[in-house]
């Protein structure tokens, strides 16, 4: 009986070694196939009204008093010019007005542009763009300034959703895209919202172990059971022969 089980045990051990390479190795290949992604990019207005793509990350940026930050959801890479800028020519004064910030605080104008239908996840219609003025502490970073005027879904150092858009996902691949679509400027209403202290949304989603871990654990359990069974059979055979 033990001799008949030995080939099965060898086959299971071979599968146990192969599963990580097959399952875990497939993930990088799948990601490498996609050059573009769907995500919220951060932009800083420069003198002359030009947008500059922020590559340092929102949490690493501390905007100055009078800064204008633009957030754009869309299809893009991770460096300009493969990223779509906000579609507006609004100025800081149009959004925040001319009154100075209270002592110890600063004003940061925010442009929130969810993009067009070409940028939207499948089956989802993007909401209308909006602007708002954040009054925050002098040392507030770009994420905190945004959280002062809109609910933010923030995961693993990334702004994944603003005002509930999109409802799910974060930097998901856009495999169908072969180039960043071209769009044109659009008028965005400037309500001069002096909002402050709006709590940010949080994501506490949990997920089970990755499929690779489940598969490996299952195979390991089967191999262990088979090994114990063979050992017991051998022990029994030795006992019979003594």
Secondary structure, DSSP 8 states (H G I E B T S, - for coil): -HHHHHHHHHHHHHHHHHHIIIIIHHHHHHHHT---EEEEEEEEE-TTS-EEE--S-GGG----TTEEEEEEEEEE-SSTTSS--------HHHHH-SS---TTEEEEEEEEE---TTTS-TT------EEEEEEEETT--HHHHHHTTS-EEEETTEEEEETTBSSS-SSEE-TT-SS----------------------B--------HHHHHHHHHHHHHHHHHHHHHHHHHHHHHHH-
